[in-house]
Amino acid sequence: MKKVILSALLLVCCVCTYAQQKVEISKNKSQKIEVRLSDYYNRDNYLMNLPLTFSISDKKVLIIMIGDDASLYYDRSVWLFAKDTELAGLMKNNKNVSASKAFKNQNRMLNKFTNSRKLTFFRPFEDGYEVVKKNAKPVFFDMSNVAPNETLTFTLQFYVAQPDNNYPYVFMAKCKPVEIELTIKQ
């Protein structure tokens, strides 16, 4: 019985450690990581690995490049939202977007970028969302209130869509949020 409990605790610790990504950057150094995206409602449902590259500009702007130059896994796309968005409104205003039957019970696409008051959008997305499919897309955060060597923890919330015969973007999953622990070095 003790072995089972110990094994379960070890597994939980491994899962918790894997869920949080640690990133250290300075003005002259960027860091690339790869996050594993899984379905929020079915964590065993692996969706894809997503590359993220972190860097900081001279003006204390955090730049996160999402994706890289290759197409994403199985021609899927990753969506990020700068504000809470109604799914029905998004589908009405964008004729290229639909949702799977399982996904349609989600009535809102949530903006869960940050949990930190020290990070704010430097330049929000034009349409309120950004789509990453083939080329890396940047996300910019103002870090003017962040002290050197300070550690911030924030989350990134992704949604995954894939094409079908009728639509180029069919939402299929809300991903488990990715927690980032970011340290800015001098």
C-alpha positions as protocol buffer text, in pm:
chain_id: "A"
residue {
  index: 1
  type: MET
  ca { x: 0 y: 0 z: 0 }
}
residue {
  index: 2
  type: LYS
  ca { x: 286 y: 238 z: 85 }
}
residue {
  index: 3
  type: LYS
  ca { x: 443 y: 169 z: -257 }
}
residue {
  index: 4
  type: VAL
  ca { x: 117 y: 257 z: -435 }
}
residue {
  index: 5
  type: ILE
  ca { x: 82 y: 585 z: -241 }
}
residue {
  index: 6
  type: LEU
  ca { x: 448 y: 672 z: -296 }
}
residue {
  index: 7
  type: SER
  ca { x: 417 y: 596 z: -670 }
}
residue {
  index: 8
  type: ALA
  ca { x: 104 y: 811 z: -696 }
}
residue {
  index: 9
  type: LEU
  ca { x: 276 y: 1103 z: -520 }
}
residue {
  index: 10
  type: LEU
  ca { x: 577 y: 1071 z: -747 }
}
residue {
  index: 11
  type: LEU
  ca { x: 353 y: 1073 z: -1054 }
}
residue {
  index: 12
  type: VAL
  ca { x: 167 y: 1383 z: -933 }
}
residue {
  index: 13
  type: CYS
  ca { x: 496 y: 1561 z: -866 }
}
residue {
  index: 14
  type: CYS
  ca { x: 622 y: 1475 z: -1216 }
}
residue {
  index: 15
  type: VAL
  ca { x: 301 y: 1599 z: -1379 }
}
residue {
  index: 16
  type: CYS
  ca { x: 306 y: 1924 z: -1179 }
}
residue {
  index: 17
  type: THR
  ca { x: 673 y: 1983 z: -1258 }
}
residue {
  index: 18
  type: TYR
  ca { x: 616 y: 1915 z: -1628 }
}
residue {
  index: 19
  type: ALA
  ca { x: 322 y: 2155 z: -1645 }
}
residue {
  index: 20
  type: GLN
  ca { x: 528 y: 2455 z: -1536 }
}
residue {
  index: 21
  type: GLN
  ca { x: 799 y: 2573 z: -1774 }
}
residue {
  index: 22
  type: LYS
  ca { x: 1094 y: 2770 z: -1636 }
}
residue {
  index: 23
  type: VAL
  ca { x: 1240 y: 3038 z: -1862 }
}
residue {
  index: 24
  type: GLU
  ca { x: 1543 y: 3261 z: -1796 }
}
residue {
  index: 25
  type: ILE
  ca { x: 1617 y: 3544 z: -2035 }
}
residue {
  index: 26
  type: SER
  ca { x: 1831 y: 3856 z: -2050 }
}
residue {
  index: 27
  type: LYS
  ca { x: 1851 y: 4140 z: -2302 }
}
residue {
  index: 28
  type: ASN
  ca { x: 2110 y: 3955 z: -2509 }
}
residue {
  index: 29
  type: LYS
  ca { x: 1979 y: 3601 z: -2473 }
}
residue {
  index: 30
  type: SER
  ca { x: 1659 y: 3435 z: -2582 }
}
residue {
  index: 31
  type: GLN
  ca { x: 1529 y: 3095 z: -2474 }
}
residue {
  index: 32
  type: LYS
  ca { x: 1329 y: 2848 z: -2678 }
}
residue {
  index: 33
  type: ILE
  ca { x: 1112 y: 2586 z: -2512 }
}
residue {
  index: 34
  type: GLU
  ca { x: 857 y: 2339 z: -2640 }
}
residue {
  index: 35
  type: VAL
  ca { x: 529 y: 2297 z: -2456 }
}
residue {
  index: 36
  type: ARG
  ca { x: 309 y: 1991 z: -2478 }
}
residue {
  index: 37
  type: LEU
  ca { x: -53 y: 2085 z: -2549 }
}
residue {
  index: 38
  type: SER
  ca { x: -324 y: 1852 z: -2426 }
}
residue {
  index: 39
  type: ASP
  ca { x: -701 y: 1881 z: -2410 }
}
residue {
  index: 40
  type: TYR
  ca { x: -828 y: 2065 z: -2102 }
}
residue {
  index: 41
  type: TYR
  ca { x: -1113 y: 1819 z: -2050 }
}
residue {
  index: 42
  type: ASN
  ca { x: -920 y: 1504 z: -2140 }
}
residue {
  index: 43
  type: ARG
  ca { x: -555 y: 1546 z: -2036 }
}
residue {
  index: 44
  type: ASP
  ca { x: -468 y: 1211 z: -2192 }
}
residue {
  index: 45
  type: ASN
  ca { x: -564 y: 1357 z: -2531 }
}
residue {
  index: 46
  type: TYR
  ca { x: -228 y: 1485 z: -2664 }
}
residue {
  index: 47
  type: LEU
  ca { x: -276 y: 1755 z: -2928 }
}
residue {
  index: 48
  type: MET
  ca { x: 75 y: 1871 z: -3025 }
}
residue {
  index: 49
  type: ASN
  ca { x: 405 y: 2021 z: -2916 }
}
residue {
  index: 50
  type: LEU
  ca { x: 426 y: 2396 z: -2960 }
}
residue {
  index: 51
  type: PRO
  ca { x: 758 y: 2586 z: -2974 }
}
residue {
  index: 52
  type: LEU
  ca { x: 778 y: 2913 z: -2779 }
}
residue {
  index: 53
  type: THR
  ca { x: 1076 y: 3150 z: -2797 }
}
residue {
  index: 54
  type: PHE
  ca { x: 1116 y: 3418 z: -2530 }
}
residue {
  index: 55
  type: SER
  ca { x: 1326 y: 3733 z: -2562 }
}
residue {
  index: 56
  type: ILE
  ca { x: 1329 y: 4084 z: -2420 }
}
residue {
  index: 57
  type: SER
  ca { x: 1384 y: 4410 z: -2608 }
}
residue {
  index: 58
  type: ASP
  ca { x: 1590 y: 4709 z: -2492 }
}
residue {
  index: 59
  type: LYS
  ca { x: 1264 y: 4885 z: -2400 }
}
residue {
  index: 60
  type: LYS
  ca { x: 1158 y: 4611 z: -2152 }
}
residue {
  index: 61
  type: VAL
  ca { x: 912 y: 4447 z: -2387 }
}
residue {
  index: 62
  type: LEU
  ca { x: 874 y: 4070 z: -2353 }
}
residue {
  index: 63
  type: ILE
  ca { x: 845 y: 3906 z: -2695 }
}
residue {
  index: 64
  type: ILE
  ca { x: 707 y: 3553 z: -2718 }
}
residue {
  index: 65
  type: MET
  ca { x: 734 y: 3396 z: -3062 }
}
residue {
  index: 66
  type: ILE
  ca { x: 469 y: 3124 z: -3086 }
}
residue {
  index: 67
  type: GLY
  ca { x: 541 y: 2846 z: -3334 }
}
residue {
  index: 68
  type: ASP
  ca { x: 825 y: 2834 z: -3582 }
}
residue {
  index: 69
  type: ASP
  ca { x: 870 y: 2821 z: -3959 }
}
residue {
  index: 70
  type: ALA
  ca { x: 722 y: 2473 z: -4000 }
}
residue {
  index: 71
  type: SER
  ca { x: 353 y: 2387 z: -4020 }
}
residue {
  index: 72
  type: LEU
  ca { x: 198 y: 2272 z: -3696 }
}
residue {
  index: 73
  type: TYR
  ca { x: 113 y: 1909 z: -3627 }
}
residue {
  index: 74
  type: TYR
  ca { x: -143 y: 1768 z: -3876 }
}
residue {
  index: 75
  type: ASP
  ca { x: -206 y: 2112 z: -4027 }
}
residue {
  index: 76
  type: ARG
  ca { x: -366 y: 2229 z: -3702 }
}
residue {
  index: 77
  type: SER
  ca { x: -373 y: 2589 z: -3589 }
}
residue {
  index: 78
  type: VAL
  ca { x: -332 y: 2740 z: -3244 }
}
residue {
  index: 79
  type: TRP
  ca { x: -547 y: 3035 z: -3140 }
}
residue {
  index: 80
  type: LEU
  ca { x: -479 y: 3296 z: -2870 }
}
residue {
  index: 81
  type: PHE
  ca { x: -734 y: 3550 z: -2753 }
}
residue {
  index: 82
  type: ALA
  ca { x: -653 y: 3898 z: -2617 }
}
residue {
  index: 83
  type: LYS
  ca { x: -1002 y: 3933 z: -2471 }
}
residue {
  index: 84
  type: ASP
  ca { x: -1287 y: 3701 z: -2378 }
}
residue {
  index: 85
  type: THR
  ca { x: -1474 y: 3614 z: -2699 }
}
residue {
  index: 86
  type: GLU
  ca { x: -1812 y: 3451 z: -2754 }
}
residue {
  index: 87
  type: LEU
  ca { x: -1780 y: 3144 z: -2977 }
}
residue {
  index: 88
  type: ALA
  ca { x: -2110 y: 3215 z: -3155 }
}
residue {
  index: 89
  type: GLY
  ca { x: -2001 y: 3572 z: -3234 }
}
residue {
  index: 90
  type: LEU
  ca { x: -1662 y: 3455 z: -3360 }
}
residue {
  index: 91
  type: MET
  ca { x: -1825 y: 3201 z: -3593 }
}
residue {
  index: 92
  type: LYS
  ca { x: -2079 y: 3460 z: -3713 }
}
residue {
  index: 93
  type: ASN
  ca { x: -1812 y: 3723 z: -3792 }
}
residue {
  index: 94
  type: ASN
  ca { x: -1562 y: 3480 z: -3944 }
}
residue {
  index: 95
  type: LYS
  ca { x: -1707 y: 3248 z: -4209 }
}
residue {
  index: 96
  type: ASN
  ca { x: -1387 y: 3036 z: -4207 }
}
residue {
  index: 97
  type: VAL
  ca { x: -1448 y: 2925 z: -3848 }
}
residue {
  index: 98
  type: SER
  ca { x: -1661 y: 2642 z: -3709 }
}
residue {
  index: 99
  type: ALA
  ca { x: -1649 y: 2413 z: -3407 }
}
residue {
  index: 100
  type: SER
  ca { x: -1671 y: 2039 z: -3355 }
}
residue {
  index: 101
  type: LYS
  ca { x: -1982 y: 1903 z: -3184 }
}
residue {
  index: 102
  type: ALA
  ca { x: -1782 y: 1833 z: -2869 }
}
residue {
  index: 103
  type: PHE
  ca { x: -1639 y: 2187 z: -2867 }
}
residue {
  index: 104
  type: LYS
  ca { x: -1968 y: 2373 z: -2923 }
}
residue {
  index: 105
  type: ASN
  ca { x: -2057 y: 2340 z: -2555 }
}
residue {
  index: 106
  type: GLN
  ca { x: -1783 y: 2599 z: -2494 }
}
residue {
  index: 107
  type: ASN
  ca { x: -1963 y: 2929 z: -2519 }
}
residue {
  index: 108
  type: ARG
  ca { x: -1662 y: 3151 z: -2454 }
}
residue {
  index: 109
  type: MET
  ca { x: -1302 y: 3165 z: -2562 }
}
residue {
  index: 110
  type: LEU
  ca { x: -1113 y: 3301 z: -2264 }
}
residue {
  index: 111
  type: ASN
  ca { x: -818 y: 3534 z: -2244 }
}
residue {
  index: 112
  type: LYS
  ca { x: -600 y: 3374 z: -1981 }
}
residue {
  index: 113
  type: PHE
  ca { x: -265 y: 3516 z: -2078 }
}
residue {
  index: 114
  type: THR
  ca { x: -142 y: 3652 z: -1751 }
}
residue {
  index: 115
  type: ASN
  ca { x: -191 y: 3614 z: -1382 }
}
residue {
  index: 116
  type: SER
  ca { x: 61 y: 3888 z: -1317 }
}
residue {
  index: 117
  type: ARG
  ca { x: -22 y: 4256 z: -1286 }
}
residue {
  index: 118
  type: LYS
  ca { x: 333 y: 4334 z: -1392 }
}
residue {
  index: 119
  type: LEU
  ca { x: 278 y: 4203 z: -1747 }
}
residue {
  index: 120
  type: THR
  ca { x: 35 y: 4385 z: -1974 }
}
residue {
  index: 121
  type: PHE
  ca { x: -23 y: 4363 z: -2346 }
}
residue {
  index: 122
  type: PHE
  ca { x: 213 y: 4597 z: -2526 }
}
residue {
  index: 123
  type: ARG
  ca { x: 25 y: 4558 z: -2853 }
}
residue {
  index: 124
  type: PRO
  ca { x: -303 y: 4363 z: -2840 }
}
residue {
  index: 125
  type: PHE
  ca { x: -413 y: 4163 z: -3143 }
}
residue {
  index: 126
  type: GLU
  ca { x: -595 y: 4355 z: -3417 }
}
residue {
  index: 127
  type: ASP
  ca { x: -902 y: 4130 z: -3424 }
}
residue {
  index: 128
  type: GLY
  ca { x: -882 y: 4028 z: -3059 }
}
residue {
  index: 129
  type: TYR
  ca { x: -715 y: 3697 z: -3148 }
}
residue {
  index: 130
  type: GLU
  ca { x: -406 y: 3560 z: -3319 }
}
residue {
  index: 131
  type: VAL
  ca { x: -385 y: 3244 z: -3529 }
}
residue {
  index: 132
  type: VAL
  ca { x: -61 y: 3048 z: -3554 }
}
residue {
  index: 133
  type: LYS
  ca { x: -48 y: 2792 z: -3833 }
}
residue {
  index: 134
  type: LYS
  ca { x: 269 y: 2794 z: -4044 }
}
residue {
  index: 135
  type: ASN
  ca { x: 479 y: 3091 z: -3937 }
}
residue {
  index: 136
  type: ALA
  ca { x: 572 y: 3203 z: -3587 }
}
residue {
  index: 137
  type: LYS
  ca { x: 364 y: 3489 z: -3451 }
}
residue {
  index: 138
  type: PRO
  ca { x: 483 y: 3736 z: -3186 }
}
residue {
  index: 139
  type: VAL
  ca { x: 302 y: 3836 z: -2868 }
}
residue {
  index: 140
  type: PHE
  ca { x: 427 y: 4149 z: -2693 }
}
residue {
  index: 141
  type: PHE
  ca { x: 403 y: 4231 z: -2321 }
}
residue {
  index: 142
  type: ASP
  ca { x: 509 y: 4550 z: -2143 }
}
residue {
  index: 143
  type: MET
  ca { x: 747 y: 4471 z: -1856 }
}
residue {
  index: 144
  type: SER
  ca { x: 828 y: 4824 z: -1737 }
}
residue {
  index: 145
  type: ASN
  ca { x: 722 y: 4736 z: -1379 }
}
residue {
  index: 146
  type: VAL
  ca { x: 946 y: 4429 z: -1357 }
}
residue {
  index: 147
  type: ALA
  ca { x: 1265 y: 4453 z: -1150 }
}
residue {
  index: 148
  type: PRO
  ca { x: 1586 y: 4278 z: -1260 }
}
residue {
  index: 149
  type: ASN
  ca { x: 1611 y: 3916 z: -1139 }
}
residue {
  index: 150
  type: GLU
  ca { x: 1241 y: 3916 z: -1051 }
}
residue {
  index: 151
  type: THR
  ca { x: 1048 y: 3598 z: -1121 }
}
residue {
  index: 152
  type: LEU
  ca { x: 699 y: 3618 z: -1271 }
}
residue {
  index: 153
  type: THR
  ca { x: 454 y: 3336 z: -1311 }
}
residue {
  index: 154
  type: PHE
  ca { x: 185 y: 3359 z: -1579 }
}
residue {
  index: 155
  type: THR
  ca { x: -25 y: 3131 z: -1794 }
}
residue {
  index: 156
  type: LEU
  ca { x: -85 y: 3102 z: -2165 }
}
residue {
  index: 157
  type: GLN
  ca { x: -423 y: 2967 z: -2282 }
}
residue {
  index: 158
  type: PHE
  ca { x: -434 y: 2808 z: -2628 }
}
residue {
  index: 159
  type: TYR
  ca { x: -720 y: 2673 z: -2840 }
}
residue {
  index: 160
  type: VAL
  ca { x: -661 y: 2424 z: -3122 }
}
residue {
  index: 161
  type: ALA
  ca { x: -844 y: 2408 z: -3453 }
}
residue {
  index: 162
  type: GLN
  ca { x: -797 y: 2184 z: -3755 }
}
residue {
  index: 163
  type: PRO
  ca { x: -932 y: 2198 z: -4110 }
}
residue {
  index: 164
  type: ASP
  ca { x: -1212 y: 1984 z: -4247 }
}
residue {
  index: 165
  type: ASN
  ca { x: -1384 y: 1966 z: -4587 }
}
residue {
  index: 166
  type: ASN
  ca { x: -1595 y: 2279 z: -4525 }
}
residue {
  index: 167
  type: TYR
  ca { x: -1388 y: 2507 z: -4301 }
}
residue {
  index: 168
  type: PRO
  ca { x: -1017 y: 2585 z: -4267 }
}
residue {
  index: 169
  type: TYR
  ca { x: -1059 y: 2632 z: -3889 }
}
residue {
  index: 170
  type: VAL
  ca { x: -1275 y: 2393 z: -3686 }
}
residue {
  index: 171
  type: PHE
  ca { x: -1220 y: 2435 z: -3312 }
}
residue {
  index: 172
  type: MET
  ca { x: -1159 y: 2098 z: -3153 }
}
residue {
  index: 173
  type: ALA
  ca { x: -1003 y: 2165 z: -2811 }
}
residue {
  index: 174
  type: LYS
  ca { x: -936 y: 2409 z: -2535 }
}
residue {
  index: 175
  type: CYS
  ca { x: -586 y: 2328 z: -2413 }
}
residue {
  index: 176
  type: LYS
  ca { x: -474 y: 2284 z: -2059 }
}
residue {
  index: 177
  type: PRO
  ca { x: -318 y: 2624 z: -1965 }
}
residue {
  index: 178
  type: VAL
  ca { x: 61 y: 2641 z: -1989 }
}
residue {
  index: 179
  type: GLU
  ca { x: 219 y: 2791 z: -1680 }
}
residue {
  index: 180
  type: ILE
  ca { x: 543 y: 2985 z: -1735 }
}
residue {
  index: 181
  type: GLU
  ca { x: 786 y: 3087 z: -1462 }
}
residue {
  index: 182
  type: LEU
  ca { x: 989 y: 3370 z: -1615 }
}
residue {
  index: 183
  type: THR
  ca { x: 1307 y: 3516 z: -1465 }
}
residue {
  index: 184
  type: ILE
  ca { x: 1466 y: 3826 z: -1618 }
}
residue {
  index: 185
  type: LYS
  ca { x: 1844 y: 3824 z: -1563 }
}
residue {
  index: 186
  type: GLN
  ca { x: 2068 y: 4130 z: -1580 }
}
